[in-house]
Amino acid sequence: MKTLCWNTDDAVWKHWNQIVNVSASLVRVETFDEVYQALETAMSSFTYCFIYLDEISFSKQVEDVVALCSAFPKQKIIVFPNQLNQAAALRLFSVGVSGQCAPYIGKEQLSLVLSVVDSGEIWGGKSFIQQLIMQSTLPAKMIHNDDLDDLSEREVNVAHSVSRGLSNKQIALEMGITERTVKAHLTSIFKKTNTKDRLSLALLAQTRYAVH
């Protein structure tokens, strides 16, 4: 596993080296231009790109990450912000960031994050993602509402429930079905709507159902 790390903080860099798998190879860069050049030259040979968002240039770095996601849409990018910022998190997830973690994340937790990201899901911590779903929306112009037109009545109900921030268990109880059936509906919904995860589906559904 080869990981590109945009990190300007020596303490955080030292921590990352202590928690990654022994077989992992971390490559450190300290500027946006270095990140861009490395990703462009490597032809996606980096499994992940870790980015530490520092306090001084936080807002600029968020926009830099947006640019990287646009230029390298297939690259798995995980951000490690030094501050919790709901608006920034929403912007980053909406453009394709794979995960958000605390800079001093533990070894076992990081391993879990990477396994989730590898499965095609996003990571932001369960409670954070649920909160993000319930409190946020994307501008309608960024969403194609007709992506929901092919859903069955049951799938529409599940999508609506996801947009309200309900968990699979809560959806199952509300609809009188099993969690396994909810998961099956979600798999079908993701395919029909071209969404890759729960947050993307929630943001899509919110534009249809006007959830606030």
SULKA-V971644 format. One record per residue. N is the residue number from 1. RES is the residue in one small letter. PHI is phi in degrees with one decimal (999 if undefined). PSI is psi as a letter, one per 20 degrees, with the letter a starting at -180 (NA if undefined). OMEGA is omega in degrees with one decimal (999 if undefined). Layout:
n:N res:RES phi:PHI psi:PSI omega:OMEGA
n:N res:RES phi:PHI psi:PSI omega:OMEGA
//
This chain:
n:1 res:m phi:999 psi:p omega:180.0
n:2 res:k phi:-113.8 psi:p omega:-175.7
n:3 res:t phi:-124.0 psi:p omega:175.4
n:4 res:l phi:-87.6 psi:p omega:-175.7
n:5 res:c phi:-123.5 psi:o omega:172.3
n:6 res:w phi:-92.2 psi:o omega:-172.0
n:7 res:n phi:-147.4 psi:p omega:179.9
n:8 res:t phi:-106.9 psi:j omega:-178.0
n:9 res:d phi:-108.9 psi:o omega:-175.5
n:10 res:d phi:-63.1 psi:h omega:-178.3
n:11 res:a phi:-67.5 psi:g omega:178.9
n:12 res:v phi:-67.0 psi:h omega:177.8
n:13 res:w phi:-60.7 psi:g omega:178.2
n:14 res:k phi:-62.1 psi:g omega:179.9
n:15 res:h phi:-63.2 psi:g omega:179.8
n:16 res:w phi:-58.5 psi:h omega:-180.0
n:17 res:n phi:-66.2 psi:h omega:-179.3
n:18 res:q phi:-82.9 psi:h omega:-173.3
n:19 res:i phi:-104.8 psi:i omega:-179.5
n:20 res:v phi:-76.3 psi:q omega:178.1
n:21 res:n phi:-58.3 psi:q omega:-177.6
n:22 res:v phi:-60.4 psi:h omega:-179.2
n:23 res:s phi:-85.6 psi:i omega:-177.5
n:24 res:a phi:-81.1 psi:q omega:177.7
n:25 res:s phi:-121.3 psi:o omega:-179.7
n:26 res:l phi:-101.7 psi:p omega:178.6
n:27 res:v phi:-116.5 psi:o omega:-175.1
n:28 res:r phi:-96.3 psi:p omega:170.9
n:29 res:v phi:-132.6 psi:r omega:-173.4
n:30 res:e phi:-126.3 psi:j omega:178.4
n:31 res:t phi:-136.3 psi:q omega:178.6
n:32 res:f phi:-59.8 psi:g omega:-178.7
n:33 res:d phi:-60.0 psi:h omega:179.4
n:34 res:e phi:-67.4 psi:h omega:177.6
n:35 res:v phi:-62.4 psi:g omega:-177.5
n:36 res:y phi:-59.1 psi:g omega:-179.0
n:37 res:q phi:-63.3 psi:g omega:-179.2
n:38 res:a phi:-64.1 psi:g omega:-179.9
n:39 res:l phi:-68.0 psi:h omega:-180.0
n:40 res:e phi:-69.7 psi:g omega:-178.1
n:41 res:t phi:-74.0 psi:h omega:-174.5
n:42 res:a phi:-74.5 psi:i omega:-179.3
n:43 res:m phi:52.4 psi:l omega:177.0
n:44 res:s phi:64.7 psi:k omega:178.1
n:45 res:s phi:-79.1 psi:i omega:177.1
n:46 res:f phi:-85.3 psi:p omega:178.8
n:47 res:t phi:-66.5 psi:g omega:-179.7
n:48 res:y phi:-135.0 psi:r omega:170.6
n:49 res:c phi:-128.0 psi:o omega:177.7
n:50 res:f phi:-93.1 psi:p omega:179.6
n:51 res:i phi:-130.0 psi:o omega:176.4
n:52 res:y phi:-88.8 psi:p omega:179.8
n:53 res:l phi:-96.2 psi:o omega:-176.0
n:54 res:d phi:-84.5 psi:r omega:-174.2
n:55 res:e phi:-73.0 psi:h omega:-173.3
n:56 res:i phi:-65.5 psi:g omega:-176.5
n:57 res:s phi:-115.5 psi:k omega:-174.0
n:58 res:f phi:-54.1 psi:g omega:-175.8
n:59 res:s phi:-62.0 psi:g omega:179.2
n:60 res:k phi:-65.2 psi:g omega:-179.7
n:61 res:q phi:-65.5 psi:h omega:177.1
n:62 res:v phi:-58.1 psi:g omega:179.4
n:63 res:e phi:-68.0 psi:h omega:176.1
n:64 res:d phi:-64.1 psi:h omega:178.4
n:65 res:v phi:-65.7 psi:h omega:176.6
n:66 res:v phi:-57.5 psi:g omega:179.9
n:67 res:a phi:-64.8 psi:h omega:179.3
n:68 res:l phi:-65.8 psi:g omega:178.8
n:69 res:c phi:-62.8 psi:h omega:178.9
n:70 res:s phi:-69.5 psi:g omega:-177.4
n:71 res:a phi:-77.4 psi:h omega:-176.6
n:72 res:f phi:-130.7 psi:m omega:-173.5
n:73 res:p phi:-62.4 psi:h omega:-178.8
n:74 res:k phi:-90.3 psi:i omega:-178.2
n:75 res:q phi:-77.0 psi:p omega:175.8
n:76 res:k phi:-78.5 psi:o omega:-178.2
n:77 res:i phi:-113.0 psi:p omega:177.9
n:78 res:i phi:-120.5 psi:p omega:-178.2
n:79 res:v phi:-101.2 psi:q omega:-179.5
n:80 res:f phi:-128.0 psi:m omega:-177.0
n:81 res:p phi:-73.1 psi:q omega:178.6
n:82 res:n phi:-85.1 psi:j omega:178.5
n:83 res:q phi:-148.3 psi:q omega:177.6
n:84 res:l phi:-84.8 psi:p omega:-177.9
n:85 res:n phi:-139.7 psi:o omega:-174.9
n:86 res:q phi:-59.1 psi:g omega:-178.0
n:87 res:a phi:-64.6 psi:g omega:179.5
n:88 res:a phi:-65.3 psi:g omega:179.8
n:89 res:a phi:-61.8 psi:g omega:179.7
n:90 res:l phi:-61.7 psi:g omega:179.9
n:91 res:r phi:-61.2 psi:g omega:-177.5
n:92 res:l phi:-68.9 psi:g omega:178.6
n:93 res:f phi:-66.2 psi:h omega:-177.0
n:94 res:s phi:-68.5 psi:h omega:179.8
n:95 res:v phi:-99.0 psi:j omega:173.3
n:96 res:g phi:114.8 psi:j omega:176.2
n:97 res:v phi:-62.7 psi:p omega:-174.4
n:98 res:s phi:-82.4 psi:h omega:-177.8
n:99 res:g phi:-168.9 psi:r omega:175.2
n:100 res:q phi:-133.9 psi:p omega:-177.2
n:101 res:c phi:-138.0 psi:r omega:173.6
n:102 res:a phi:-70.6 psi:q omega:-178.6
n:103 res:p phi:-56.0 psi:h omega:-178.4
n:104 res:y phi:-102.5 psi:l omega:178.6
n:105 res:i phi:-61.8 psi:q omega:179.9
n:106 res:g phi:-78.2 psi:r omega:-176.7
n:107 res:k phi:-62.6 psi:g omega:-179.1
n:108 res:e phi:-65.9 psi:h omega:179.5
n:109 res:q phi:-65.5 psi:g omega:179.0
n:110 res:l phi:-62.6 psi:g omega:178.4
n:111 res:s phi:-60.5 psi:g omega:178.0
n:112 res:l phi:-65.7 psi:g omega:179.1
n:113 res:v phi:-57.3 psi:g omega:-177.4
n:114 res:l phi:-65.5 psi:h omega:178.9
n:115 res:s phi:-67.5 psi:h omega:178.0
n:116 res:v phi:-66.3 psi:g omega:179.6
n:117 res:v phi:-62.9 psi:g omega:179.6
n:118 res:d phi:-63.8 psi:h omega:-179.2
n:119 res:s phi:-81.5 psi:i omega:178.6
n:120 res:g phi:97.6 psi:j omega:178.8
n:121 res:e phi:-93.1 psi:r omega:175.2
n:122 res:i phi:-106.8 psi:q omega:-179.5
n:123 res:w phi:-123.8 psi:p omega:173.1
n:124 res:g phi:-148.3 psi:j omega:-172.2
n:125 res:g phi:89.3 psi:p omega:-173.2
n:126 res:k phi:-55.8 psi:g omega:-176.8
n:127 res:s phi:-66.1 psi:h omega:-179.6
n:128 res:f phi:-66.7 psi:g omega:-179.7
n:129 res:i phi:-64.1 psi:g omega:177.9
n:130 res:q phi:-61.0 psi:g omega:179.5
n:131 res:q phi:-65.3 psi:g omega:-179.3
n:132 res:l phi:-62.4 psi:g omega:179.5
n:133 res:i phi:-61.6 psi:g omega:-174.7
n:134 res:m phi:-75.0 psi:h omega:-172.9
n:135 res:q phi:-108.3 psi:j omega:-171.6
n:136 res:s phi:-134.6 psi:q omega:173.8
n:137 res:t phi:-144.4 psi:q omega:174.0
n:138 res:l phi:-105.3 psi:q omega:176.2
n:139 res:p phi:-56.7 psi:p omega:-176.3
n:140 res:a phi:-57.4 psi:h omega:-177.3
n:141 res:k phi:-65.4 psi:i omega:180.0
n:142 res:m phi:-88.0 psi:i omega:-174.6
n:143 res:i phi:-121.4 psi:q omega:175.6
n:144 res:h phi:-101.6 psi:o omega:-176.8
n:145 res:n phi:-61.6 psi:h omega:-178.0
n:146 res:d phi:-68.3 psi:i omega:175.6
n:147 res:d phi:-63.9 psi:i omega:-178.3
n:148 res:l phi:-93.8 psi:i omega:-172.3
n:149 res:d phi:-70.6 psi:h omega:-176.9
n:150 res:d phi:-89.0 psi:j omega:-177.3
n:151 res:l phi:-78.2 psi:q omega:174.0
n:152 res:s phi:-74.4 psi:r omega:-179.4
n:153 res:e phi:-59.8 psi:g omega:179.2
n:154 res:r phi:-63.7 psi:g omega:-179.8
n:155 res:e phi:-66.5 psi:h omega:176.2
n:156 res:v phi:-61.5 psi:g omega:179.6
n:157 res:n phi:-63.4 psi:g omega:179.0
n:158 res:v phi:-66.2 psi:g omega:179.7
n:159 res:a phi:-60.2 psi:g omega:178.5
n:160 res:h phi:-61.5 psi:g omega:-179.3
n:161 res:s phi:-64.3 psi:h omega:177.8
n:162 res:v phi:-62.8 psi:h omega:-179.8
n:163 res:s phi:-65.6 psi:h omega:177.3
n:164 res:r phi:-88.4 psi:i omega:177.3
n:165 res:g phi:88.3 psi:j omega:-178.9
n:166 res:l phi:-76.6 psi:q omega:176.3
n:167 res:s phi:-80.9 psi:r omega:178.0
n:168 res:n phi:-58.5 psi:g omega:-179.7
n:169 res:k phi:-63.2 psi:g omega:-179.9
n:170 res:q phi:-65.8 psi:h omega:178.8
n:171 res:i phi:-64.1 psi:g omega:180.0
n:172 res:a phi:-59.4 psi:g omega:-180.0
n:173 res:l phi:-65.6 psi:g omega:-178.1
n:174 res:e phi:-67.1 psi:h omega:-176.3
n:175 res:m phi:-95.7 psi:i omega:179.5
n:176 res:g phi:71.1 psi:k omega:178.2
n:177 res:i phi:-128.7 psi:r omega:-179.6
n:178 res:t phi:-85.7 psi:q omega:176.1
n:179 res:e phi:-60.7 psi:h omega:178.6
n:180 res:r phi:-61.9 psi:h omega:178.0
n:181 res:t phi:-67.6 psi:h omega:176.8
n:182 res:v phi:-59.9 psi:g omega:179.9
n:183 res:k phi:-62.5 psi:h omega:178.6
n:184 res:a phi:-64.7 psi:g omega:177.0
n:185 res:h phi:-61.8 psi:g omega:-179.0
n:186 res:l phi:-63.4 psi:g omega:178.6
n:187 res:t phi:-58.9 psi:g omega:178.8
n:188 res:s phi:-66.4 psi:g omega:-179.2
n:189 res:i phi:-64.6 psi:g omega:179.3
n:190 res:f phi:-56.6 psi:g omega:-178.5
n:191 res:k phi:-67.2 psi:g omega:-177.2
n:192 res:k phi:-69.3 psi:h omega:-176.0
n:193 res:t phi:-99.3 psi:i omega:-178.8
n:194 res:n phi:58.2 psi:k omega:174.0
n:195 res:t phi:-103.8 psi:q omega:-174.5
n:196 res:k phi:-107.6 psi:i omega:-177.1
n:197 res:d phi:-160.2 psi:r omega:-174.5
n:198 res:r phi:-63.3 psi:g omega:-178.3
n:199 res:l phi:-65.5 psi:g omega:179.8
n:200 res:s phi:-61.3 psi:g omega:178.5
n:201 res:l phi:-64.9 psi:g omega:-178.9
n:202 res:a phi:-61.5 psi:g omega:-179.4
n:203 res:l phi:-66.4 psi:h omega:177.1
n:204 res:l phi:-65.0 psi:g omega:-176.8
n:205 res:a phi:-66.0 psi:h omega:-178.3
n:206 res:q phi:-62.5 psi:h omega:179.6
n:207 res:t phi:-70.4 psi:h omega:178.7
n:208 res:r phi:-83.2 psi:g omega:-172.4
n:209 res:y phi:-100.4 psi:j omega:177.0
n:210 res:a phi:52.4 psi:l omega:177.7
n:211 res:v phi:-82.7 psi:p omega:178.7
n:212 res:h phi:-131.0 psi:NA omega:999
//
